[in-house]
Amino acid sequence: MDLDTPFFIFGLTTGVALTAAVQYFISAWTAAKTPHSKDSTPRDSVHHPDASPITSPDALPAIRRQSWNVPSFVAAEGTLPRLEREFTVSSHRLQTMVRHLVNEMKKGLAQDGHTLKMIPSYVISRPTGFETGSYFALDLGGSNFRVCLVILEGQGRTRVRQTKHIVSDELKTGSGEALFDFFAECISKFLQELGLDPSEARSLGFTFSFPIEQHAINSGTLMQWNKGFSATGVLKADVVELLNKALKKARINVKVTALVNDTVGTLISHAYRDPQTYVGVIFGTGTNAAYVERIEEIPKWTGPIPPTKEMVINTEWGAYDEASVLPITSFDRDLDRASTNPRKQIFEKMISGMYLGEIVRYVLLDLISTGELFKGRSSQTLTTPYQFETAYMSRIERDHSLELSDTKAVLEDILGLQATTVQDRRIVKHVCELVGIRAARLSAAGVAAIVTKMNRLDACTVAVDGSVFQNYPHFANRMRDALRELLGIMAENIVLEQARDGSGEGAALIAALHGHD
């Protein structure tokens, strides 16, 4: 045996028979002595040489489903091989999803009532980069509420002053009146900090990152809550009227000139810097996408034809729920049943920051129940919903220490698990990788569907905002790898660019562009 041959063996389950382990040792040693194929690919890679890229929504060749080789003694017992199968999304499935998403986009553009709402945003102009002036913006993106003063300096440059406030669970689930009164209170404090008179007339853009049916650039009703919100008295109400009422009660003289979805705001904000920006995407607490569509591709639009002959469409793709296409697992179903909005926002629950950690928690509890993790012992924290945060996944995936010491700190110091082994930590890290990789690949399929529908495979910048894209390790690169897998060489023309805090700036820009509409 060549002592220089670098190979190692680790068990994925407990209780492996000694004879099986010896057989695997011999087979592994034999494999180590055999020259590797030049085409061998690491497991975490998403390159599939047999996958034909998508060049149009109707050109999707059959793809051989990729399978992962699991040692026979591991496959014979234990849950991990099943997890590998359930969470690994093949090229074929991704391409099927792209094709189905494109068709659903067309249906949503044709008439209301379909899975993808494809909401006209009434935003008909994109910035040139030369706009100037000072505008206020309010940004409700999920867990945080921001009040911003955006100064447009031209040449694609901006300056922003802002305050950020946490929206408590009590406000999220209480009365709508209390929620909007809180917004008005935050605005009042911001004006005081700037030394501005609240009685002076001002205009602002309001970023409201929830599904709305827009009636005008400054009017829209809430269609449904998500991201943990369920405040009463807001559903089917005009959120601009609710905000105006709260502002009037607080004696703040402000006119809302633009109601903006956060993805629309992200798109417009980035277009101020890069004119090739035609798509805005959020991968944060929740997820959504917006893009620029030709007006003739929106059959349900009955309003006047804008001079630009285009309009930004808010897809609300988080509601995508096609069970025959999405790789929905039993853990996804358990999460959905226990959520505040069961049977809704299924795609969002598979890829967004609010839910990824909860998926991992369900998987870990399953492994504990079979005795394959932590010797079958859990903790009070781990059995509490949403206590395994997506931020813990990020921390664990970044842990490359030999003993996985940072993972140990998360499991023992934060989650209260006792005496975890290195093997336990490896399993937990692998589960995080499976859930994280699936989220990135599904996200890439969504982007691929949009650029395919737009027929902008030649050149398109996608502005991406949100904590998952910004902070989750490898998420952006996993998305780019999946795009190359789906679009081939054309993926090099699709540029994913980080757009930090674009939704607030976007609301101010839209207020500037549409202030007189």
KEMAR-940087 format. One record per atom (N, C-alpha, C): x, y, z. Coordinates in steps of 0.1 Angstrom, whole numbers, plus 2048, in hexadecimal, padded with zeros to 3 digits. Atoms other than C-alpha are relative to their C-alpha. Last residue first. Layout:
N
XYZ;...
This chain:
517
809808807;622A64783;7F2800806;80A7F8806;635A82790;7F57F87F8;8057F77F7;64CA707A8;7F48087FB;80F801801;651A53791;7F980A809;80480280E;677A5578A;7F18027FE;7FB7F6808;680A657AC;7FB7FF7F1;8077F37FC;669A4F7C0;80580B7F7;80D801806;677A327AC;7F880C804;7FF7FD80E;69AA3D7B6;7F37FF7F9;7FD7F2802;691A3F7DB;8018047F1;80C7F97FD;681A1D7DA;80180F7FE;80980180B;6A0A0F7C9;7F3807802;7FC7F780B;6B7A1D7E3;7F68007F5;8037F37FC;6A3A0B7FE;80480B7F6;80E7FE800;6A29EA7EB;7FC80E805;8057F980B;6C79EB7E2;7F1804800;80A7F67FC;6D49E4804;7FA8077F5;8037FF7F1;6F29D27F6;7F680B802;8067F37FF;6F09C87D1;7FC80380F;8067FD7F3;7079AB7CB;7FB80E801;7F97F67F9;70C9A47A6;7F980380D;8067FF7F3;703984794;80880B808;7F77FB7F5;70E989770;7F880180C;8097FD7F5;6FD974754;80880480D;8067F3803;713976735;7F680580B;7F57F67FE;72A95A742;7FA80E7FD;8017FC7F2;70A945745;80B80A803;8077F47FF;70994471F;7FF80580E;7F77F4802;72592B71F;7F980D801;7F4802808;70E91072D;80880D7FF;7FF7F780B;6EC91D739;80C7FE7F7;80D7FF807;6E2902752;8018087F3;80680D803;7038F675F;7F48017F8;7F880680A;71291875D;7FB7F27FB;8037F980C;6F5925771;8087FB7F4;80C806806;6FB90978A;7FB8087F4;7FD80D805;71F91478F;7F37FA7FA;7F97FE80D;715938793;8037F37F9;80A7FB80A;6FB92F7AE;8078017F2;80980B803;71591A7C0;7F58047F6;7F8809809;72D9377BE;7F87F47FC;7FF7FA80D;71394E7CE;8077F87F5;80D7FF806;70A9367EA;8018067F2;80180880C;72E92C7F2;7F38027F8;7F4804808;72C939815;7FC7F87F4;7FF80E7FF;70B94A81F;80B7FB7F8;7F98057F4;71196F825;8017F1800;7F47F87FB;708984807;8087F880A;7F67FE80B;6F196C7F4;80C806805;7FC80D804;6DF961814;80B8017F5;7F68067F8;6DE984822;8057F27FC;8058097F6;6CB994806;80C7F9807;8007FB7F3;6D19A77E5;7FC7F580A;8048097F6;6D999B7C2;80280680E;7FD7FA7F3;6DA9B17A4;7FA7F780B;80A8047F6;6DA99B785;80580680D;7FB7FF7F2;6EE9AB768;7F47FD809;80A7FC7F6;6E499F745;80780080E;7FA7F77F6;6F699A724;7F580480A;7F47FA806;6F1981708;80780980A;7F48087FD;6DA96A71B;80C8067FB;7F47F77FE;6C098571B;80C7F8804;7F880180B;6A297270D;80C80A800;7FD7F2806;68C980728;8087FF7F3;80C7FA804;67E95D72F;80280E7FA;80480780C;6A194E72F;7F38067FB;7F87FB80C;6AD969746;7FD7F97F4;8037F2803;69096275E;8088047F4;80D7FF806;69393C75D;7FD80E7FC;7FF80580E;6B993D763;7F28007F9;7FA7F6808;6B3952782;8017FC7F1;8097F5801;69A939790;80680C7F8;80A80480A;6B191C788;7F680B7FE;7FA7FE80E;6CD92E79A;7F67FC7F6;7FF7F2802;6B89307BA;8058037F2;80E7FC803;6B090B7B8;80080F7FD;80380680D;6D69047B6;7F28047FC;7F97F980A;6DE91B7D3;7FC7FC7F2;8057F3800;6C390C7EA;8068087F5;80D800806;6CE8E97E2;7FA80E7FE;7FD80280F;6F28F17EA;7F27FF7F9;7FB7F3806;6E790080C;8037FE7F1;80B7F6800;6D18E2816;80580D7F9;80A805808;6EC8C880D;7F580B7FE;7FC7FF80E;7088DD81C;7F57FB7F6;8007F1803;6F68E283D;8048017F1;80F7FC802;6EF8BC83E;7FF80F7FC;80480580D;7158B6838;7F18037FD;7FB7F880B;71E8CD854;7FB7FB7F2;8077F3800;7078BB86C;8048097F5;80E803805;715899862;7F880D7FF;7FE80280F;7398A6866;7F27FE7FA;7FE7F3806;72F8B4888;8027FF7F1;80D7F8800;721893894;80180D7F8;80980680A;741881888;7F2807800;7FC7FA80D;75689A89B;7F77FA7F5;7F4806805;7428908BA;8048077F3;80180480E;7298A58CD;80E7FA7FB;7F6809804;72C8A58F3;7FF7FB7F1;7F58037F8;70B8B68FB;80A7F67FA;7FE80E802;6F38C98E5;80D7FC808;8018077F4;6E98EB8F3;8027F17FF;80B809801;6E28FC8D2;7FE7F780C;80C7F9804;6F891A8D7;7F47F7801;8027F37F9;71690D8EB;7F38077FD;8008027F2;7148E88E0;7FD80D808;80880B7FB;7098E88BC;80080080F;80E7FE803;71690A8B2;7F77F6806;8057F57F8;7379068C5;7F18037FD;8028047F2;73C8E48B6;7FA80B809;80D807801;7378F2893;7FD7FA80E;80B7F6801;75290B89B;7F37F9800;8027FA7F3;7698EF8A7;7F580A800;80C7F8802;7668DA888;7FC80780D;80A8057F7;7818C3895;7F28077FF;7FF80F800;7988C7877;7F57FB809;7F68067F6;78D8EB872;7FF7F1800;7F780A807;77B8F4851;80A7FB80A;7F78077F6;75D906861;8087F57F9;7F37FA800;74E91D847;80A7F9808;7FA80280D;731906841;80D8067FE;7FB80E801;72A906866;8067FD7F3;7F48027F7;72992B869;8057F27FF;7F47F8806;71292F84B;80C7FD808;7FB80780C;6FB914858;80C8067FA;7F880B7FB;6FA92687A;8057F77F4;7F27FB7FD;6EF945868;8097F5806;7F880180C;6D293185A;80E805802;8017F580A;6C592F87D;8097FD7F4;7F4802807;6BF90F891;80080A7F4;7F47FD7F7;6A691D8AA;80D7FC7F9;7F97F4805;68A91F88F;80C80480A;8007FC80E;6749068A1;80880D7FE;8087F4801;67F8FA8C4;8008057F1;80D804802;68C8D68C4;7F680C7FF;80180680E;6AF8E28BF;7F27FC7FD;7FF7F580B;6AC8FA8DD;7FE7FA7F3;80C7F8800;69F8DF8F5;80080A7F5;8007F57F6;6BB8C88EB;7F38087FF;8027F3805;6BE8A78D8;80180A80B;8047F57F6;6CC8858E0;7FE80D7FA;80E8007FE;6CC8678C8;7FB80A80A;80480B7F8;6F18618CC;7F1800803;8007FC7F2;6F78848BF;7FB7F5809;7FA7F37FD;6EE87989C;7FE80380F;7F47FE808;6E585788C;80880D803;7F48037F9;6CD84D8A7;80D8027F9;7FB80E804;6B084B890;80C7FC807;80A80A7FD;69E8688A2;8047F27FC;8008037F1;6BE87C8A3;7F67F5803;7F48087FD;6C087A87D;8027FC80E;80380D806;69C88687A;80C7F7802;8098077F7;6A38A3892;7FD7F27FB;7F88047F4;6C18AD87D;7F77F880A;7F880C804;6AC8AD85D;8087FB80C;80980C802;6918C386E;8097F47FC;8048057F3;6AC8DB87A;7F77F47FF;7F58087FA;6BC8DD858;7FB7FB80D;7FF80D807;69A8E7849;80B7F8806;80B8087FB;697902864;7FF7F27F9;7FC8057F3;6B991085C;7F57F7806;7F580A802;6AF914838;8047FA80D;80480E7FF;68D925841;80B7F57FF;8088027F4;69294A848;7FE7F1802;7F98007F3;6B094C831;7F77FD80C;7FE7F37FA;69E943811;8057FE80F;7F37F9804;6A29257FA;80380C808;7F5809804;688909801;80D8077FE;7FD8087F4;66E91E814;80B7F67FD;7F97F87F6;66E9377F8;8057F880C;7F27FE805;66691C7DF;808809809;7F880C7FF;6489127F4;80F8027FB;7F27FC800;63A9357FA;8097F3801;7FD7F4807;618927804;80F802800;80380280E;60B90580E;80280C7F8;7FF80D807;60D90F833;7FB8007F2;8077FF80C;61193483C;8017F37F8;80C7F77FF;61B937860;7F88017F4;7FE7F2803;63191885C;7F4808803;7FF7F97F3;62C8F686D;80280F7FE;80C8027F7;61E8E584E;80180880D;80C7F9805;6398F5838;7F47FF809;7FE7F27FD;6568E984E;7F48087FB;8017FD7F2;6498C684E;80180E803;80F8017FD;6448C7828;7FE80280F;8067F4805;6688D3823;7F1800803;7FC7F57F6;6758B883A;7FA80D7FB;8098017F4;66189E826;80380B80A;7FD80B7F7;6748AA807;7F67FF80B;8057FE7F3;66A8C17EA;8027F3808;7FC80C7F8;6808BE7CC;7FC80180E;7F77FD7F5;66C8D87B8;8037F4808;7F47FA804;65E8CC797;80A80380B;7FA80A80A;6418B579E;80D8057FB;7FA80C7F9;6398C97BD;8077F67F7;80380C808;6348EA7AA;8077F4806;80280B7F8;6359047C6;7FD7F37F9;7FF80C809;6409257BA;8007F3808;80C8087FF;63593E7D4;8007F47F7;8008087F4;65894C7D9;7F47F7802;7FD80E802;6579567B5;8017F880C;8048077F4;6459777BD;8037F17FE;80480E803;64D981798;7F97F980C;7FD8067F4;64D9A779C;7FB7F2800;80980A7FB;64E9B3779;8057FB80D;7FA80A7F7;6609D376E;7F57F7806;8047FF7F2;6509E3750;8077F6809;7FB80A7F7;6599E972C;7FB80380E;80580D805;64C9FC70E;8067F5808;7F4809801;662A1A719;7FC7F27FB;7F77FC80B;646A3270F;80C7F77FF;7F67F57FC;62EA1F725;8098037F5;7F3805804;610A0D714;80B80B804;7FA7FA80C;5F1A17727;80E7FB7FD;7FE7F27FF;5E19FE73E;8078067F4;80B7F9807;5D39DC736;80280F801;7FF7F27FE;5F19C6740;7F68087F7;80A7FC7F6;5E59A2740;80080F803;80E7FF806;5F799B71F;7F680580A;8098007F4;6199A472E;7F28017FC;7FF80D7FA;63399A713;7F77FF80D;808809809;6299B96FE;8007F1806;80E7FE7FD;6359CE71C;7F77F77F7;8067F880B;6589C1719;7F1800802;80780780B;6639B473B;7FB8097F6;8067F780A;67D9C1753;7FA7F87F5;7F97FE80C;6839AA771;7F98097F6;8077F7809;6799A3795;8098027F3;7F87FB80B;6839877AC;7F78097F8;8087FC80B;67997A7CE;8088057F5;7FA80080E;68796A7ED;7F68057F6;80880680A;68296C813;8078007F2;80A8067F8;699973830;7F57F97F8;7FE7FB7F3;6B3979815;7F67F880A;7FE80C7F9;6B796F7F1;80480380F;7FD8007F1;6A998C7DF;8017F2804;80380C7F8;6AB98F7B9;80380380F;7FD7FE7F2;6AB9AD7A0;7FB7F4808;80680A7F6;6AD9A777B;80480480E;80E802804;6B39BF75D;7F97F780A;8088077F5;6D49CF768;7F17FF7FB;80380D805;6E89D8748;7F87F880A;80C800809;6E69FD751;7FC7F27FB;7FD80980B;6FD9F776F;7F47FF7F7;7F1802802;6FFA1178A;8047F87F4;7FA7F27FF;6DBA1F78A;80F7FF7FE;8007FA80E;6D19FC77E;80580E800;7F4805807;6DC9EF7A0;8018057F2;7F47FB7F9;6C2A047B2;80D7FC7F9;7FF7F2804;6A79FC799;80C806806;7FD7FF80E;6AC9D679D;80280F7FC;7F2804802;6AE9D87C3;8048017F1;7F77F67FB;68E9ED7C4;80F7FC7FE;8017F680A;67B9D47AF;80A80B804;7F980480B;6879B97C6;80080A7F4;7F27FF7FE;67C9CC7E4;8097FB7F5;7FC80D7FB;6599D27D7;80F800801;7F6808808;6539F77D2;8027F3807;80080D7F8;637A0F7DB;8077F67F8;7FD80D806;640A317CD;7FF7F580A;8017FF80F;634A557D3;8047F37F9;7FA80C806;62DA517F9;7FE8017F1;80880580B;626A75805;8077F47FA;7F980880A;634A7F827;7F67FB7F5;8057FB80D;628A9A840;8087F97F4;7F4800809;62FA88861;7FA8037F2;7FE7F2805;614A8F87B;80D8027F8;7F37FB7F9;617A6D88C;80480E7FC;8028017F2;5F2A66883;80D805808;8087F57FD;5F9A72860;7FD80080F;7F87F4801;616A5A85D;7F880D804;7F78007F5;601A3D869;80980D800;8097FE7F4;5E5A45850;80980180D;8047F2800;5FFA49834;7F780380C;7F47F87FC;60EA2783D;7FC80F801;7FD8037F2;5ECA1683C;80B808805;80A7F97F7;5E2A2881C;8037FD80F;7FC7F2800;603A1C80C;7F6808808;7F67FD7F6;5FC9F9818;80580E800;7F67F8807;5DB9F7806;80B80480A;8017F17FE;5C89DC818;80B8077F8;80A7FA809;5C29B880B;7FE80F802;80380880C;5D59AA829;7F48077F8;7F87FC80B;5DF9C6841;7FD7F97F3;8057F3805;5C59C485D;8088057F4;80E7FF804;5D89AA871;7FD80D7FA;8077F47FA;5FE9A6871;7F28017FB;80E803801;608983864;7F880B807;80A7F57FD;62D98785D;7F27FB7FF;8038007F2;64596985F;7F680B805;7F47FD7F8;65696E83E;7FC80280F;7F680B7FF;63496E82C;80B805809;7F47FE7F8;61498382B;8097F47FE;7FE80A7F5;5FB98180F;80D804807;80680C805;5EC9977F3;8017F580B;7F980C7FC;5F49B9803;7F87F37FC;8068077F4;5E39D57F0;8087F3802;7FF80F801;5F69EE7DA;7FA7FA80C;80C8067F9;5F7A147D3;8017F17FD;8007FD7F2;613A2C7CA;7F47FA807;7F37FF7FB;61EA207A8;80080380F;7FA7F4806;5FAA167A1;80E800806;80A7F9807;5E49F87A9;80580D7F9;7FE7F2802;5FE9E07B5;7F58067F7;8067FD80C;5F39BF7C3;80080F7FD;80A7F6801;60C9B87DE;7FA8007F2;80880080C;62199B7E8;7F580A800;80A80B7FF;6399A6803;7F78007F4;7FB80C806;6599BB802;7F77F4802;8088097F8;64B9DD808;8017F27FA;7FD80D804;6639F87FD;7F97F6809;80380A7F5;653A1A802;8037F27FA;80380D806;660A377ED;7FF7F580B;7F780C7FD;65FA597FC;7FB7F47F8;80580C808;651A7C7F7;80A7F5804;7F5808807;655A9A80F;7F97F47F9;80480A80A;640AB681D;80C7F97F9;7FC7FC80D;64EAC883C;7FD7F47F6;80B7FA806;63BABF85C;8038057F1;80A80B805;655AA6867;7F48067F9;80E7FC7FB;66FAC3869;7F67F57FA;80A7FC80A;692AB4863;7F2802806;8037F27FD;6AFAB287C;7F68067F6;7FB7F880B;6BCA9286C;7FD80F803;7F2802800;6B7A7F88D;8078097F5;7FB7F97F5;694A8E890;8107FF800;8017F2804;68BA8286D;80680980C;7F67FE80A;697A5F877;80180F7FC;7F38007F9;683A5F897;80B8037F6;8007F47F8;663A68884;80E802807;7FE7F5809;66AA4D86A;80180D807;7F2800805;66EA33885;80380B7F7;7F87FC7F5;64DA3E895;80F8007FC;8017F17FF;63BA3C874;80980580B;7F97FA80B;647A1886F;80180F801;7F28027FD;63CA0E892;8098067F4;7FC7F67F6;61AA1D88B;80F7FF803;7FE7F3808;619A0786C;80380C809;7F5802809;61E9E7881;80380D7F9;7F47FF7F8;6079F289D;80C7FF7F7;7FF7F27FC;5EB9F8883;80D802809;7FA7F880A;5F29D7873;80180E804;8097F9808;5EB9C5894;8078087F5;80B7F87F9;6019AB8A2;7F78077F7;80C8087FE;61598F891;7F5807807;80380880C;6329A2883;7F37F9800;8057F780B;6319BC89E;7FC7F87F4;80C7FB7FB;6349A28BA;7F98097F5;80A80A803;64F9908A6;7F2805804;80280B7F6;6639B08A8;7F57F67FB;80F8027FF;66C9C5889;7FE7F4809;80580E800;6909CF88F;7F1800801;8088047F5;6999F3885;7FC7F17FF;80680D801;6B3A0186E;7FA7FC80D;8018077F3;6BCA2586A;7F97F37FD;80B8097FD;6C8A34849;8017FC80F;8017FF7F1;6DEA4E838;7F47F8804;80C8047F9;6E6A45814;80380280F;7FC8007F2;6FEA547FA;7F37FD808;80A7FD7F6;6FAA4B7D6;80780180E;7FB7FF7F2;710A497B7;7F4805809;80280C7FA;705A3D794;80480080F;7F5809803;714A5B783;7FF7F2807;7FD80280E;6FAA70795;80C7F77FE;7F67F6803;6FBA7B7BA;8038007F1;7FB80480E;6DBA6B7C5;80980A7FB;7FB7F5808;6D7A707EB;8067FC7F3;7F780480B;6C3A557FC;80380D7F8;7FF7F4808;6B4A5C81F;80A7FE7F5;7F47FB807;6AAA3B82D;7FE80E7FA;8037F3804;693A2C847;80C8067FA;7F67F5801;698A0784B;7F980D7FB;8077F4806;6829EB858;80A80B800;7FB7F37FD;6929C9860;7F780B7F8;7FD7FE7F2;6859A6863;80480E804;80280C7F9;6759A6841;80280280F;7FB80C808;67E9BF827;7FE7F3807;80380B7F8;66B9DE832;8037F37F9;7FD80D805;67D9FB822;7FC7F580A;8038097F5;673A1F825;8017F27FB;80580D804;682A3880D;7FE7F880D;8018097F4;689A5D80E;7FB7F37FB;80D8077FF;696A707F0;8007F780C;8018077F3;6B2A897E9;7F27FA802;80A7FB7F6;6BBA947C6;8007F780D;7FB7FA7F4;6CDA887A7;7F5805809;80A7FA7F8;6C6A71789;80780680D;7FE7F17FF;6E4A6B772;7F6807809;7F47FE7F8;6E6A45775;80380E802;7F57FE809;6CDA40759;80D801807;7F87F47FF;6B2A3276F;80B8007F6;7F48037F9;699A18763;80980C801;7F37FA804;676A2275A;80B7FB808;7FE80080E;655A10759;80D8067FB;7F37FA802;650A0777E;8037FF7F1;8037F3804;62A9FF77F;80D8087FF;7FB7F77F5;6359E0792;7FC80E7FD;7FA7F4806;6229C777C;80280A80B;8077F37FD;61D9A8791;80780C7F9;7FB7F880B;629986783;7F980E801;80A7F5801;61297279B;80580A7F5;7F87F4801;625952796;7F780C7FD;7F68017F5;60E9367A1;80980C801;7F680B801;5F294278A;80A80080B;80580D7FB;5D3956792;8097F47FE;7FE8027F1;5D997577D;7FB7F2803;80C7FE7F8;5DC974757;8037FD80F;80C800808;5F697473B;7F3803808;8007F3808;61597E74E;7F38017F8;8027F47F7;60E963768;7FF80D7F9;80E8017FB;60A94874D;7FD80C809;8097FD80B;62B95373C;7F1800804;7FF7F1801;63D95275E;7F78057F4;8087FA7F5;62F92F764;80180F7FF;80E801804;63D924742;7F780680A;8027F780B;66093274B;7F17FF7FB;8017F27FB;65E92176D;7FD80A7F4;80D7FE7FA;6568FF75D;7FE80E805;80A80080A;674901746;7F2803806;7FF7F4808;68B90C761;7F58007F6;8057F57F8;67E8F0778;80180D7F8;80E801800;6848D675E;7F980B807;8047FB80D;6A78E375A;7F17FE7FE;7FF7F2801;6AD8E077F;7FB8057F3;80B7FA7F8;69F8BD780;80180F800;80D803807;6B58B1764;7F5807807;8017F780C;6D48C1773;7F37FF7F9;7F980380C;6CE8AE793;7FE80B7F6;8097FC80B;6C38BC7B5;8087FE7F3;7F87FD80C;6D38AA7D2;7F78027F4;7FB7F2801;6BE8AE7F1;8088037F4;80B7F67FF;6A988F7F0;80480E7FD;80980180B;6C48777E4;7F680B800;7F97FD80D;6DE8837FC;7F78007F4;7FF7F2801;6C5882818;8078057F4;80D7FB804;6BD85E810;80080F7FF;80180280F;6E2856812;7F38047FA;7F87F7808;6E3867834;7FF7FD7F1;8087F6806;6C6853844;8088097F6;7FF7F27FD;6D783484F;7F88097F7;8077FC7F4;6DD810844;80280F802;80880B7FB;6E77FE824;7F880480D;80D800806;6F281E813;7F77F5806;8077F47FC;70F82182B;7F18007FB;8038037F2;71B7FD827;7F980C806;80B80A7FE;718802801;7FC7FE80F;7FB80D7FC;72D822800;7F57F6803;8008017F1;71983E7F0;8057F2803;7FC80D7FB;7208477CC;80180080F;7F48007F7;70D8667C2;8037F2805;8018087F3;6F58657A5;80D801807;7F38037FA;6F187E788;7FD7F980D;8007FC7F2;6D187C774;80D7FC807;7FF80B7F7;6D787A74F;80180480E;7F48007F9;6CA89973E;8017F3809;8008097F5;6AF89A724;80E7FF806;7FD80E802;6B28B970E;8007F780C;7FB8057F4;6A18DA717;8027F17FE;7F5809804;69B8F06F9;8077FA80D;80580C806;6798FF6FF;80B7F67FC;8088077F7;683919718;7FA7F37FA;80E7FB801;6A0923703;7F77F8808;7FE7F4809;6C691F704;7F28067FD;80C7FA805;6C7908722;80280B7F7;8057F37FB;6E88F6726;7F28047FA;8017F680B;6ED8D171E;7FA80D806;80C7F7800;6F78BD73C;80180A7F5;80B805809;70F8A0736;7F48097FF;7FC7FF80E;72E8B3743;7F57FA7F7;80580C806;71C8B9764;8038007F1;7FE80180E;72E8D3779;7FB7F27FB;80D800808;71D8D979A;8027FF7F1;8017F980D;73B8D17B0;7F37FF7F9;8077F37FE;7358C77D4;8008087F3;80F8017FE;73C8A37CC;7F980D801;8038007F2;75E8A97BC;7F1800802;8057F37FB;75F8A1797;7FE7FF80F;8068017F3;771885785;7FE80E806;80D7FA800;77688C760;7FA80080E;7FF7F2802;79B886760;7F3807801;8047FB80D;79486476E;80280F7FF;80D7F9801;7A885B78D;7FD8047F2;7FF7F2805;7C484278B;7F28067FF;8057FF80E;7BC8227A0;80180F7FB;7F5805809;7D181D7BF;7FD8027F2;7F57F67FE;7B98327D4;80B7FC7F7;8037F4808;79C81D7C6;80B80B801;7FF80380E;7AC7FE7D3;7FD80C7F7;7F1802803;7B280D7F5;8027FD7F1;7FB7F3800;78D8187F6;80F8007FC;8047FA80D;7827F57EC;80580E7FF;7F880680B;7987E6808;7FC8067F3;7F27FC7FF;78B7FF822;8087FA7F4;7FF7F2806;7677F9816;80F805801;80280180F;76B7D481C;80180D7FA;7F4806806;77A7DA83E;7FF7FF7F1;7F67F5800;75D7F1847;80D7FB7FA;8047F780B;7447D683C;80B80C7FF;7FC80780D;7567BC851;7FD80A7F5;7F2800803;7557D386F;8047FA7F3;7FA80D7FD;7307DA86D;80F8007FC;7FC80780C;7277FE86E;8077F3803;80480E800;71580888E;8047F97F4;7FA8087F5;71582D888;7FC7F27FF;80A8047F6;70F83F868;8077F880B;80B7F7800;724854850;7F57FC80A;80E806800;744843857;7F680B800;8077FC7F4;76685384D;7F27FA7FF;80D8077FF;781845837;7F980680C;8058017F3;7A085782B;7F27FA800;80E804800;7B685980C;7FC7FE80F;8097F87F7;7D686A803;7F27FB7FF;80E7FF806;7ED84F7F4;7F780780A;8027F2804;810856802;7F28037FA;8037F87F5;810836816;7FE80E7FC;7F87F3801;80E8227F6;7FC80980B;8087F4800;800800800;80980C800;
